Amino acid sequence: MQYDLAIIGAGWAGFNAALKAKQLGLKVVLIEKLELGGVCLNRGCIPTKTLLQSAKILSLIKKSAYFGIETTESKVNFARIQERKIQIITQLRQGMQFMLKGIDYLDADAQFISPQTLTAAGNNIDFKSAIIATGSKATELKGFEFNNTNILSSDQIIELPKIPDSLLIVGGGVIGCEFASLFSTLGSKVTISEKMPRLLPAEDLDISKKLENIFKKKGIKVLTGSDASKLPLNNFEKILICIGRKAVSQGIGLEKTGVKTENNRIITDDFLMTSGIYAAGDCTAGIMLAHFAAYQGTIAAENIAVGNKLNASGNTCVPNCIFTDPEIGSVGILDEEAKRRNISIEIRKFDFLASGMARIFDETDGFIKLVSDKNSGILLGASIIGPRATEIIATLTLAIKSKQTLDQLRNTIFAHPTLSEVLAEVLK
């Protein structure tokens, strides 16, 4: 059977590519050897945020008396938390399966046997176009190889049957900080070891400093400029390695296609094409975020259906969300990058301490920071640490994408009382 489009990998890139291709009238086969939804649904975004929400509820219960709600002592039922996680994953996967109506879905391993043919589930599949969306996996650290016993990857730690008494997290990036926030709230003694001089090296410096101070107040031990191998490792019940992710592209017969790779990363042009085949998502090792993978998958499908008219790699307005407590959101050009690029900028900040709704929530620890072009007034970037930062950042993403000026943003009416009012307050 010949398809207009064959897609290998049913994570966020492959799934969204399949939906867009179907919408545009293509006959599509989607092939996934593991679970529908990929890392995001099964081992990443959804399960971790489900666990974090339970931790958030616990932290609210602990201070409920401040709100005038008196409760008996709270108790963590970690088995029930894990059950809820599985339930949510299952429900979402069922929804995704329903959305694939009209698309042939194969639960199988796939390999190219030529540039126009692959084999899956014992059958040869001919195609006019193909998208590789094989995702990424956790990077191992020499001397700390994953054993699923005491040295864990981010995939493995979300399957723990009980909360560890002590946890060493090697890597203070996004994933490491989220798990630090989670397990500290649930009762673990958490230590973060980060080799760089600060947590979240890719984020705004002020945000990094603020989060480190908040973590220390919560009892999380933060070791920056640290070599984890020199720590007393026997003092920790579990060790979580969070030093990044690497592209997955091996084992699918790329040598039969002419597709070029570098350190497992599939090399594409601006239109996501590589030697006549397309690639999208983490396997291209660009911005490893689920929403960017979905965007790339959609772009790749459109390019196949209607021609090379869009440029996926040119979109730099990609929001980054970190689900620590408090949350962090950022988008666009931050002040350090602007200075490196010799852009004359203006910086504005507003503290959540002055927000009425933040006081109502009793979540005043944090701020919003805007970076604009000093000459044109155009908004270039934004960083937020505070309540609902991962939601508020969406408005600023749209503002930056549409090249709005501070005056245009200032003239926007935000509802009162809301957290989004900080977008108006920061401009006064």
KACORCOR-V31732 format. One record per helix or strand of 2 or more residues. SS is the DSSP state (@ for helix, = for strand). FROM is the first residue (numbers start at 1). TO is the last residue. Records with the same first field share a line. If there is no record, write none. Layout:
# KACORCOR-V31732
SS=FROM-TO / FROM-TO
This chain:
# KACORCOR-V31732
==2-8 / 28-32 / 104-107 / 110-114 / 117-120 / 123-132 / 136-138 / 151-152 / 166-170 / 189-194 / 221-224 / 238-241 / 245-247 / 261-262 / 265-266 / 273-274 / 277-279 / 320-322 / 327-332 / 345-351 / 367-373 / 378-386
@=12-23 / 38-42 / 45-62 / 64-67 / 78-99 / 154-157 / 174-186 / 205-217 / 228-230 / 233-235 / 254-256 / 281-284 / 290-306 / 312-314 / 335-340 / 352-354 / 356-361 / 389-401 / 406-410 / 419-425
